[in-house]
Amino acid sequence: MNEPRRHHYIPQFILRNFCANDGFLFAYSKQSERSSVYQVKPKNVFLRKDLYAFEGAGGELNVSLEKGYARLESSVAPIVERMVNAVREGDVPLMSREERGIWDAFFYHQLKRTPDYHNPIIARQNFDKILADGIAEWEAQKGKLSQEKLREFSDPIKRKKIRQQAKIIGLAKSNPEVSRLLAKMGIRILKIVDAKKSFVVGSNPVVRMGPPNAGYLGHPEYEMWLPIAHDIAVSPNGSETGVQTHFLNDHNAIRRLNAKLFAQSEMIAGRSKQLVKSLTRSGK
């Protein structure tokens, strides 16, 4: 059985909402050997090989997290499509309680699943101490490990595999407190009015905004914007329940959100080559 190896951390159904009319994106990577903006199909960008996989005990490739993300994406894609269509038609998008739960789960995992988000967190952790503590806890409960087994844990290849597995386990977990907060909050939607303006999508796709004293989820002034299309962005709403749609004609506000996306992301993409190029120039 061929397991999926190309793991998108920004779903293709989202990327297609940022494409130009020909189905291509204009992309720019800060770490690529390419020094300019280039055209690319959604299937070939915002992905890494085996990003959500680890080697099982029998040597098999475990891709259960990637398959879980695929199931979530299949469930949320029609919800996002209806949301985008309703807002573009001037209507307020409606969601059942079940659909709202699916949306909240997607938003939560889209926040934490990307390498731009979780790699810095992992880098700050003391893996050697975590592993040593784990071994000590095991030995306290199960008895001493053999010298052969302990030598395995000092092997660099083995340690890399353990670290990857630990990362996957962490990504798969949900935070009940965050889930509870999201369920209580409303949803705020921004719709760009000017057809000549657009949002970009970034490899760290959620932009946090608010005053310094409002830096936590649930605060009425704290915003976490996730662009889901070139003209639409969505944020949890801590000040009101239900769905609130705002039509955005402030070009400076659009630029600020795009500039934040560029600053926090290793890669950005969008439907406008001119927009992507302008962000790369202003961000350097």
Kinemage of the C-alpha trace (Angstrom):
@kinemage 1
@onewidth
@group {chain A} dominant
@subgroup {mainchain}
@vectorlist {calphas} color= white
{ca met a 1} P 0.000 0.000 0.000
{ca asn a 2} L 1.398 3.374 -1.046
{ca glu a 3} L 1.187 5.817 1.831
{ca pro a 4} L 0.966 9.592 1.209
{ca arg a 5} L 4.453 11.136 1.321
{ca arg a 6} L 3.807 14.719 0.134
{ca his a 7} L 2.297 16.426 3.159
{ca his a 8} L 0.758 19.873 2.644
{ca tyr a 9} L 0.708 22.054 5.737
{ca ile a 10} L -1.492 24.597 3.936
{ca pro a 11} L -4.353 22.591 2.367
{ca gln a 12} L -4.694 22.700 -1.389
{ca phe a 13} L -8.373 23.647 -1.194
{ca ile a 14} L -7.316 26.820 0.634
{ca leu a 15} L -4.457 27.532 -1.791
{ca arg a 16} L -6.811 27.304 -4.761
{ca asn a 17} L -8.727 30.262 -3.296
{ca phe a 18} L -5.599 32.407 -3.782
{ca cys a 19} L -4.853 31.398 -7.370
{ca ala a 20} L -4.968 33.683 -10.361
{ca asn a 21} L -7.507 32.876 -13.080
{ca asp a 22} L -5.082 30.456 -14.740
{ca gly a 23} L -4.904 28.264 -11.613
{ca phe a 24} L -1.361 29.306 -10.661
{ca leu a 25} L -0.009 31.048 -7.571
{ca phe a 26} L 2.787 33.580 -7.460
{ca ala a 27} L 5.114 32.439 -4.653
{ca tyr a 28} L 8.239 33.614 -2.891
{ca ser a 29} L 10.432 31.693 -0.425
{ca lys a 30} L 12.965 33.361 1.834
{ca gln a 31} L 15.030 30.161 1.990
{ca ser a 32} L 14.859 29.077 -1.636
{ca glu a 33} L 17.736 29.383 -4.078
{ca arg a 34} L 15.301 31.304 -6.257
{ca ser a 35} L 15.723 35.010 -5.701
{ca ser a 36} L 12.528 36.059 -7.441
{ca val a 37} L 8.790 35.446 -7.422
{ca tyr a 38} L 7.783 32.352 -9.376
{ca gln a 39} L 4.605 30.681 -10.605
{ca val a 40} L 3.541 27.384 -9.092
{ca lys a 41} L 0.515 25.103 -8.863
{ca pro a 42} L -1.075 24.560 -5.409
{ca lys a 43} L -0.085 20.881 -5.449
{ca asn a 44} L 3.617 21.822 -5.509
{ca val a 45} L 3.887 24.409 -2.739
{ca phe a 46} L 3.520 24.620 1.065
{ca leu a 47} L 4.443 20.964 1.548
{ca arg a 48} L 7.248 18.752 2.855
{ca lys a 49} L 8.004 15.110 2.391
{ca asp a 50} L 6.913 12.986 5.389
{ca leu a 51} L 6.250 16.073 7.498
{ca tyr a 52} L 3.590 14.295 9.563
{ca ala a 53} L 5.101 10.792 9.471
{ca phe a 54} L 7.320 8.754 11.767
{ca glu a 55} L 8.854 5.290 11.682
{ca gly a 56} L 6.861 2.731 13.657
{ca ala a 57} L 8.261 -0.030 15.872
{ca gly a 58} L 8.320 -2.464 12.959
{ca gly a 59} L 9.999 -0.015 10.591
{ca glu a 60} L 6.756 0.888 8.823
{ca leu a 61} L 5.908 4.488 7.976
{ca asn a 62} L 3.169 5.787 10.252
{ca val a 63} L 1.143 8.495 8.488
{ca ser a 64} L -1.916 8.436 10.744
{ca leu a 65} L -1.631 12.174 11.474
{ca glu a 66} L -1.456 13.071 7.774
{ca lys a 67} L -4.543 10.920 7.156
{ca gly a 68} L -6.286 12.587 10.081
{ca tyr a 69} L -5.547 16.013 8.634
{ca ala a 70} L -6.859 14.807 5.251
{ca arg a 71} L -10.148 13.707 6.845
{ca leu a 72} L -10.479 17.062 8.627
{ca glu a 73} L -9.790 18.936 5.393
{ca ser a 74} L -12.409 16.879 3.527
{ca ser a 75} L -14.969 17.772 6.194
{ca val a 76} L -14.163 21.478 6.392
{ca ala a 77} L -13.667 22.188 2.660
{ca pro a 78} L -17.403 22.414 1.836
{ca ile a 79} L -17.961 24.575 4.936
{ca val a 80} L -15.246 26.999 3.795
{ca glu a 81} L -16.650 27.008 0.253
{ca arg a 82} L -20.121 27.904 1.505
{ca met a 83} L -18.639 30.559 3.804
{ca val a 84} L -16.716 32.190 0.941
{ca asn a 85} L -19.687 32.070 -1.449
{ca ala a 86} L -22.110 33.501 1.119
{ca val a 87} L -19.837 36.418 2.030
{ca arg a 88} L -19.191 37.252 -1.632
{ca glu a 89} L -22.946 37.331 -2.206
{ca gly a 90} L -23.439 39.650 0.765
{ca asp a 91} L -25.035 37.021 2.983
{ca val a 92} L -24.133 35.933 6.516
{ca pro a 93} L -22.744 32.373 6.398
{ca leu a 94} L -24.607 29.923 8.630
{ca met a 95} L -23.128 26.838 10.311
{ca ser a 96} L -24.742 24.051 12.288
{ca arg a 97} L -23.275 23.170 15.685
{ca glu a 98} L -21.481 20.209 14.094
{ca glu a 99} L -20.074 22.358 11.280
{ca arg a 100} L -18.927 24.972 13.787
{ca gly a 101} L -17.044 22.261 15.687
{ca ile a 102} L -15.356 21.152 12.460
{ca trp a 103} L -14.389 24.746 11.627
{ca asp a 104} L -12.967 25.327 15.123
{ca ala a 105} L -10.895 22.123 14.873
{ca phe a 106} L -9.566 23.179 11.474
{ca phe a 107} L -8.675 26.672 12.712
{ca tyr a 108} L -6.901 25.264 15.776
{ca his a 109} L -4.827 22.754 13.815
{ca gln a 110} L -4.081 25.211 11.022
{ca leu a 111} L -2.595 27.449 13.682
{ca lys a 112} L -0.216 24.808 15.097
{ca arg a 113} L 0.488 22.332 12.266
{ca thr a 114} L 2.833 24.457 10.145
{ca pro a 115} L 6.634 24.142 10.466
{ca asp a 116} L 6.986 27.922 10.818
{ca tyr a 117} L 4.903 27.688 13.982
{ca his a 118} L 6.002 24.455 15.655
{ca asn a 119} L 9.699 24.297 14.710
{ca pro a 120} L 10.715 27.325 16.858
{ca ile a 121} L 8.816 25.826 19.800
{ca ile a 122} L 10.597 22.493 19.381
{ca ala a 123} L 13.968 24.268 19.026
{ca arg a 124} L 13.464 25.955 22.399
{ca gln a 125} L 12.825 22.658 24.142
{ca asn a 126} L 15.662 20.757 25.817
{ca phe a 127} L 15.242 17.419 24.064
{ca asp a 128} L 18.106 15.763 25.960
{ca lys a 129} L 16.465 16.568 29.290
{ca ile a 130} L 13.020 15.496 28.085
{ca leu a 131} L 14.420 12.171 26.891
{ca ala a 132} L 16.417 11.629 30.110
{ca asp a 133} L 13.337 12.394 32.209
{ca gly a 134} L 11.286 9.994 30.103
{ca ile a 135} L 13.820 7.205 30.565
{ca ala a 136} L 13.968 7.854 34.326
{ca glu a 137} L 10.169 7.744 34.569
{ca trp a 138} L 10.055 4.483 32.609
{ca glu a 139} L 12.707 2.882 34.804
{ca ala a 140} L 10.895 4.012 37.955
{ca gln a 141} L 7.700 2.313 36.778
{ca lys a 142} L 8.969 -0.645 34.731
{ca gly a 143} L 12.505 -1.336 35.940
{ca lys a 144} L 15.991 -0.696 34.653
{ca leu a 145} L 16.647 -0.653 30.925
{ca ser a 146} L 19.447 -2.807 29.571
{ca gln a 147} L 22.760 -1.239 28.582
{ca glu a 148} L 22.016 -2.207 24.978
{ca lys a 149} L 18.727 -0.315 25.053
{ca leu a 150} L 20.373 2.703 26.680
{ca arg a 151} L 23.016 2.719 23.956
{ca glu a 152} L 20.219 2.846 21.390
{ca phe a 153} L 18.975 6.096 22.916
{ca ser a 154} L 22.412 7.680 22.467
{ca asp a 155} L 22.472 6.839 18.750
{ca pro a 156} L 21.902 10.072 16.720
{ca ile a 157} L 19.670 8.348 14.149
{ca lys a 158} L 17.530 6.761 16.866
{ca arg a 159} L 17.250 10.076 18.713
{ca lys a 160} L 16.138 11.833 15.528
{ca lys a 161} L 13.389 9.251 15.045
{ca ile a 162} L 12.247 9.601 18.666
{ca arg a 163} L 12.153 13.381 18.313
{ca gln a 164} L 10.053 13.155 15.147
{ca gln a 165} L 7.617 10.744 16.796
{ca ala a 166} L 7.310 13.020 19.833
{ca lys a 167} L 6.577 15.969 17.532
{ca ile a 168} L 3.813 14.044 15.738
{ca ile a 169} L 2.233 12.988 19.034
{ca gly a 170} L 2.268 16.621 20.181
{ca leu a 171} L 0.707 17.903 16.944
{ca ala a 172} L -2.055 15.297 17.120
{ca lys a 173} L -3.159 16.436 20.572
{ca ser a 174} L -5.842 19.059 21.025
{ca asn a 175} L -5.916 21.621 23.809
{ca pro a 176} L -9.292 21.311 25.594
{ca glu a 177} L -9.070 24.842 26.966
{ca val a 178} L -8.467 26.360 23.537
{ca ser a 179} L -11.281 24.244 22.061
{ca arg a 180} L -13.630 25.414 24.832
{ca leu a 181} L -12.722 29.067 24.230
{ca leu a 182} L -13.192 28.829 20.462
{ca ala a 183} L -16.615 27.208 20.913
{ca lys a 184} L -17.747 30.119 23.115
{ca met a 185} L -16.526 32.839 20.753
{ca gly a 186} L -18.121 34.307 17.690
{ca ile a 187} L -16.595 34.528 14.224
{ca arg a 188} L -15.489 37.765 12.555
{ca ile a 189} L -15.092 37.809 8.764
{ca leu a 190} L -13.326 40.431 6.650
{ca lys a 191} L -14.285 40.821 2.987
{ca ile a 192} L -12.094 43.027 0.789
{ca val a 193} L -14.230 45.432 -1.255
{ca asp a 194} L -11.688 46.634 -3.830
{ca ala a 195} L -11.237 43.932 -6.481
{ca lys a 196} L -7.712 45.251 -7.143
{ca lys a 197} L -6.608 44.397 -3.578
{ca ser a 198} L -6.047 40.951 -2.085
{ca phe a 199} L -4.634 38.950 0.797
{ca val a 200} L -1.672 36.619 0.474
{ca val a 201} L -1.336 33.216 2.130
{ca gly a 202} L 1.682 32.503 4.309
{ca ser a 203} L 3.466 29.436 5.624
{ca asn a 204} L 2.673 30.749 9.113
{ca pro a 205} L -0.913 31.539 8.148
{ca val a 206} L -2.553 33.035 11.265
{ca val a 207} L -1.862 36.714 12.034
{ca arg a 208} L -2.255 37.862 15.634
{ca met a 209} L -3.321 41.456 16.198
{ca gly a 210} L -4.351 43.555 19.179
{ca pro a 211} L -3.027 45.933 21.827
{ca pro a 212} L -0.174 44.734 24.085
{ca asn a 213} L -2.511 44.015 26.995
{ca ala a 214} L -4.813 41.873 24.836
{ca gly a 215} L -2.414 39.072 23.895
{ca tyr a 216} L -4.578 36.100 24.678
{ca leu a 217} L -7.404 34.182 23.029
{ca gly a 218} L -10.790 35.293 24.287
{ca his a 219} L -9.870 38.938 24.927
{ca pro a 220} L -12.397 41.202 23.144
{ca glu a 221} L -9.600 43.073 21.330
{ca tyr a 222} L -7.419 40.057 20.443
{ca glu a 223} L -7.653 38.977 16.803
{ca met a 224} L -6.245 35.938 15.008
{ca trp a 225} L -6.755 36.374 11.287
{ca leu a 226} L -6.614 33.392 8.923
{ca pro a 227} L -7.027 34.358 5.250
{ca ile a 228} L -9.067 31.597 3.581
{ca ala a 229} L -9.303 33.254 0.154
{ca his a 230} L -7.685 36.154 -1.681
{ca asp a 231} L -10.508 38.453 -0.526
{ca ile a 232} L -11.642 36.876 2.776
{ca ala a 233} L -10.051 36.416 6.211
{ca val a 234} L -11.592 34.897 9.352
{ca ser a 235} L -10.874 35.408 13.065
{ca pro a 236} L -12.407 34.240 16.342
{ca asn a 237} L -14.441 37.065 17.857
{ca gly a 238} L -14.107 37.561 21.600
{ca ser a 239} L -16.531 40.484 21.806
{ca glu a 240} L -19.629 39.066 20.120
{ca thr a 241} L -21.220 35.702 19.457
{ca gly a 242} L -22.475 34.540 16.089
{ca val a 243} L -20.982 35.490 12.738
{ca gln a 244} L -20.152 39.130 11.969
{ca thr a 245} L -19.124 40.186 8.456
{ca his a 246} L -17.176 43.414 7.886
{ca phe a 247} L -16.505 44.843 4.433
{ca leu a 248} L -12.934 46.130 4.294
{ca asn a 249} L -12.036 49.099 2.132
{ca asp a 250} L -9.047 50.257 4.181
{ca his a 251} L -6.039 49.638 1.938
{ca asn a 252} L -3.616 50.291 4.791
{ca ala a 253} L -5.275 47.600 6.935
{ca ile a 254} L -4.994 45.094 4.094
{ca arg a 255} L -1.331 45.992 3.665
{ca arg a 256} L -0.625 45.638 7.394
{ca leu a 257} L -2.092 42.147 7.487
{ca asn a 258} L -0.143 41.092 4.406
{ca ala a 259} L 3.065 42.618 5.789
{ca lys a 260} L 2.636 40.680 9.032
{ca leu a 261} L 2.110 37.475 7.080
{ca phe a 262} L 5.311 38.087 5.145
{ca ala a 263} L 7.293 38.953 8.281
{ca gln a 264} L 6.291 35.795 10.149
{ca ser a 265} L 6.360 33.353 7.220
{ca glu a 266} L 9.173 31.599 5.384
{ca met a 267} L 7.005 31.537 2.246
{ca ile a 268} L 4.103 33.558 0.889
{ca ala a 269} L 1.941 33.208 -2.210
{ca gly a 270} L -0.918 35.011 -3.867
{ca arg a 271} L -2.784 35.724 -7.059
{ca ser a 272} L -0.926 38.997 -7.780
{ca lys a 273} L 2.726 38.922 -8.795
{ca gln a 274} L 2.963 42.661 -8.182
{ca leu a 275} L 1.659 42.281 -4.605
{ca val a 276} L 4.041 39.444 -3.726
{ca lys a 277} L 7.008 41.326 -5.208
{ca ser a 278} L 6.116 44.495 -3.314
{ca leu a 279} L 5.992 42.570 -0.016
{ca thr a 280} L 9.419 41.018 -0.660
{ca arg a 281} L 10.886 44.466 -1.341
{ca ser a 282} L 9.358 46.176 1.694
{ca gly a 283} L 10.200 43.263 3.971
{ca lys a 284} L 13.942 43.252 3.249
